[in-house]
Amino acid sequence: MLTEKTTNLMENQKYVFLINPRLNKTHIKSFFKKFYNLSILQINTLNLSQKKRQILTNKNYTKRSKRCILTISKETTIPSVFLKK
């Protein structure tokens, strides 16, 4: 995710990702360690609430989602795959 707030967090080695809501912190840490070889210092997660959406007479909700904020060590660099706009 690239927003103004997340770009400010990047200066402190914190990166924000949207992930599957069923993942927990141990799964997230093992995934980034295994596939991207990142040394993670801290993981913060938050569940985003569903929002009501109405199109004509159909009343639905948006999909559930989860946001994760990873704090990585100073000597670790994040792959450029995640920094695309």
C-alpha positions as CSV (number, residue, x, y, z in Angstrom):
1,M,0.0,0.0,0.0
2,L,1.3,3.4,-0.9
3,T,-0.3,6.4,0.8
4,E,1.2,9.5,2.4
5,K,1.1,7.9,5.8
6,T,2.8,4.7,4.6
7,T,5.6,6.6,2.8
8,N,6.3,8.4,6.1
9,L,6.4,5.0,7.9
10,M,9.0,3.7,5.3
11,E,11.6,6.2,6.7
12,N,11.4,4.2,10.0
13,Q,11.7,0.8,8.2
14,K,8.0,0.1,8.5
15,Y,6.1,-1.3,5.6
16,V,2.3,-1.8,5.2
17,F,0.6,-4.7,3.4
18,L,-2.9,-5.9,2.8
19,I,-3.1,-9.6,3.6
20,N,-5.6,-12.4,3.9
21,P,-7.7,-11.9,7.1
22,R,-7.2,-15.5,8.1
23,L,-3.4,-15.1,8.6
24,N,-1.9,-14.6,12.0
25,K,1.4,-13.1,13.0
26,T,3.4,-16.4,13.0
27,H,2.2,-17.2,9.4
28,I,3.1,-13.7,8.2
29,K,6.6,-13.8,9.8
30,S,7.4,-17.2,8.4
31,F,6.1,-16.2,4.9
32,F,8.3,-13.1,4.7
33,K,11.3,-14.9,6.2
34,K,11.0,-17.9,3.8
35,F,10.3,-16.1,0.5
36,Y,12.0,-12.7,0.9
37,N,14.6,-13.4,3.6
38,L,13.6,-10.4,5.7
39,S,14.5,-10.2,9.4
40,I,11.4,-8.8,11.0
41,L,11.5,-7.0,14.3
42,Q,7.9,-6.4,14.9
43,I,4.5,-7.2,13.3
44,N,1.3,-5.1,13.9
45,T,-2.0,-6.3,12.4
46,L,-5.4,-4.7,12.3
47,N,-8.6,-5.9,10.9
48,L,-10.4,-3.5,8.6
49,S,-14.2,-3.3,9.0
50,Q,-16.6,-4.2,6.3
51,K,-18.5,-1.3,4.8
52,K,-22.1,-1.3,3.7
53,R,-22.6,-0.9,0.0
54,Q,-25.9,-0.5,-1.8
55,I,-26.4,-0.7,-5.5
56,L,-30.0,0.1,-6.4
57,T,-31.9,-2.3,-4.2
58,N,-29.1,-4.8,-3.4
59,K,-27.5,-4.3,0.0
60,N,-24.1,-5.9,0.4
61,Y,-20.9,-5.5,2.3
62,T,-17.4,-5.0,1.1
63,K,-14.9,-7.8,1.5
64,R,-13.1,-8.3,4.8
65,S,-9.5,-7.4,4.8
66,K,-6.5,-7.2,7.2
67,R,-3.6,-4.7,7.2
68,C,-0.2,-5.7,8.5
69,I,2.7,-3.3,9.4
70,L,6.1,-4.9,9.3
71,T,9.1,-3.4,11.1
72,I,12.3,-4.7,9.6
73,S,15.9,-4.3,10.8
74,K,18.1,-1.5,9.5
75,E,20.5,-3.7,7.6
76,T,17.7,-5.5,5.8
77,T,16.4,-4.0,2.5
78,I,13.0,-4.7,1.2
79,P,12.7,-6.1,-2.4
80,S,11.7,-3.6,-5.0
81,V,8.7,-5.7,-5.9
82,F,6.8,-4.2,-3.0
83,L,7.6,-0.6,-3.8
84,K,5.8,-0.4,-7.2
85,K,3.0,2.1,-7.4
